[in-house]
Amino acid sequence: MPDDQAAAYEPIPVTIVNESRAEPTTVAVILAVMELRAHGEFVQVANFGTQYVNAGSTVLANICEMGEPPNVYPFIGGARMQVCNIAPKDDGTVALWLKVDWGSDLDLRVRFVVF
């Protein structure tokens, strides 16, 4: 999927769950989460902000399906899901090429580790 297709999707802000800075260096480890509804193959942009992400950042991500209320928790359902590519950018965003092999939108959670 071409990188220019990422511009078609509105960036979703991520929630910073935990931030740890090692001393005396400036290395930071960020844990973050993004929730969305989607299916198919698409590029989604996550907005971290420039204080957390730049083109030199290392970003790890996983994706899972979320249960419906009142049981809102990650689970493995019938849909196959993949994080295909991850591209951090100097504007503080991360473009993700995602695949959700299902015929209709599902509640998804993407978790990130950034360092």
C-alpha positions as CSV (number, residue, x, y, z in Angstrom):
1,M,0.0,0.0,0.0
2,P,1.6,3.3,-1.1
3,D,2.7,5.7,1.7
4,D,0.8,8.6,0.0
5,Q,-2.5,6.8,0.9
6,A,-1.9,7.6,4.6
7,A,-2.9,11.2,3.9
8,A,-6.5,10.0,3.2
9,Y,-7.0,9.0,6.9
10,E,-7.4,11.4,9.7
11,P,-4.8,10.9,12.4
12,I,-6.1,9.4,15.6
13,P,-4.5,10.7,18.8
14,V,-2.9,8.1,21.0
15,T,-3.2,7.9,24.8
16,I,0.2,7.8,26.5
17,V,-0.1,5.0,29.1
18,N,3.4,5.2,30.6
19,E,6.6,7.1,30.0
20,S,10.0,6.1,31.4
21,R,13.2,8.0,30.8
22,A,16.5,6.4,31.5
23,E,19.1,8.6,33.2
24,P,21.6,10.1,32.4
25,T,20.7,9.5,28.7
26,T,17.6,10.9,27.0
27,V,16.3,7.5,25.9
28,A,12.5,7.3,26.6
29,V,10.2,4.4,26.5
30,I,6.6,5.3,25.7
31,L,3.6,2.9,26.1
32,A,0.5,4.1,24.2
33,V,-2.8,2.8,23.0
34,M,-5.1,3.8,20.1
35,E,-8.7,2.5,19.6
36,L,-10.7,2.5,16.4
37,R,-13.4,0.7,14.4
38,A,-12.3,-0.6,11.0
39,H,-11.9,-3.6,8.7
40,G,-10.1,-4.4,5.5
41,E,-6.6,-3.3,4.4
42,F,-5.8,0.4,5.2
43,V,-3.2,2.9,6.3
44,Q,-4.0,4.5,9.7
45,V,-2.1,7.4,11.1
46,A,-1.5,7.7,14.9
47,N,-0.7,11.1,16.3
48,F,1.9,11.0,19.1
49,G,3.2,14.5,18.9
50,T,6.8,15.6,18.2
51,Q,7.8,15.3,21.8
52,Y,7.4,11.5,21.5
53,V,8.0,10.5,17.9
54,N,10.3,11.4,15.0
55,A,11.6,9.6,11.9
56,G,14.4,8.0,14.0
57,S,12.1,6.5,16.6
58,T,11.7,2.8,17.0
59,V,8.0,1.9,17.1
60,L,6.6,-1.6,17.9
61,A,2.8,-2.2,17.6
62,N,0.3,-5.0,17.9
63,I,-3.4,-5.1,17.1
64,C,-6.3,-7.0,18.7
65,E,-10.0,-7.1,18.7
66,M,-11.9,-5.6,21.6
67,G,-15.1,-7.1,23.2
68,E,-18.3,-5.2,23.3
69,P,-19.7,-3.6,26.5
70,P,-19.8,-4.6,29.3
71,N,-16.9,-7.0,28.5
72,V,-14.5,-4.5,26.9
73,Y,-11.3,-6.5,26.9
74,P,-8.9,-7.7,24.2
75,F,-9.6,-11.2,22.8
76,I,-8.8,-13.4,19.8
77,G,-11.9,-13.6,17.7
78,G,-12.5,-15.0,14.2
79,A,-10.8,-12.1,12.3
80,R,-7.2,-12.4,11.3
81,M,-5.3,-9.1,12.0
82,Q,-1.9,-7.9,11.0
83,V,0.3,-4.8,11.5
84,C,2.1,-5.0,8.1
85,N,4.4,-1.9,8.2
86,I,5.1,0.9,10.7
87,A,6.6,4.3,9.6
88,P,7.4,7.0,12.2
89,K,7.6,10.5,10.8
90,D,9.3,13.8,11.9
91,D,5.8,15.4,12.3
92,G,5.1,13.3,15.4
93,T,2.9,10.8,13.6
94,V,3.2,7.1,12.9
95,A,1.7,5.6,9.7
96,L,0.5,2.0,10.1
97,W,-0.4,-0.4,7.3
98,L,-3.1,-2.6,8.9
99,K,-5.1,-5.6,7.8
100,V,-8.3,-6.8,9.4
101,D,-9.6,-9.8,7.6
102,W,-13.3,-9.4,8.3
103,G,-16.4,-8.2,6.3
104,S,-17.5,-5.5,8.6
105,D,-16.0,-3.0,11.1
106,L,-14.7,-4.4,14.4
107,D,-13.6,-2.6,17.6
108,L,-9.8,-2.6,17.5
109,R,-7.0,-1.7,19.9
110,V,-3.5,-0.9,18.7
111,R,-0.8,-0.9,21.5
112,F,2.5,0.8,20.9
113,V,6.0,0.8,22.5
114,V,8.1,3.7,21.3
115,F,11.8,4.2,22.1
